[in-house]
Structures are given as structure tokens and as C-alpha cells.
């Protein structure tokens, strides 16, 4: 895996190990904290792993899509489509 610091892509990934909630997803070896609150949350078809609770609230607690290093460009492209 490329080191983002040395590839000029350090803006795409960071981990905040000092966060009181870190690690928010115990199943991941590394967590991208850039999208701590997923910018796709309000999209009906975000492509993530979510459920709708009985009270109609979107529950994304099992979704790791915004926390994976390789999904930065995917998320940005989804946001661009929403704008267009």
C-alpha cells in the first residue's frame, strides 16, 4: 500500500488516535478519520452498509465505507454527482 505522505496524497487520509471514540470500528486495521461523519449520510442511495431503524433513522454503525483509505475518490465522486 502506498504511503500517502510521500505520494502527495496526505490530504486523503489521516487517523486521529487521540479521539475518545478511536477506534470506532474494531474490525479495521487502519481507519481514515477524514470522513468521521460520513458526507454521504443524507444520500438515499449512498452505497454503504446501513439499515433503517423502526423510527426511520438511518443506522450506519456497521458501515466502514468512509473509513477505508481506498474510498476517498469514490466518496468525492458521489458528492460531485449529487451536486450535478
C-alpha positions, 0 to 999 in steps of 0.5 A: 500500500502506498504511503500517502505522505510521500505520494502527495496524497496526505490530504486523503487520509489521516487517523486521529488516535487521540479521539475518545471514540478511536477506534470506532470500528474494531474490525479495521486495521487502519481507519481514515478519520477524514470522513468521521461523519460520513458526507454521504449520510443524507444520500438515499442511495449512498452505497454503504452498509446501513439499515433503517431503524423502526423510527426511520433513522438511518443506522450506519454503525456497521458501515466502514465505507468512509473509513477505508483509505481506498474510498476517498475518490469514490466518496468525492465522486458521489458528492460531485454527482449529487451536486450535478 
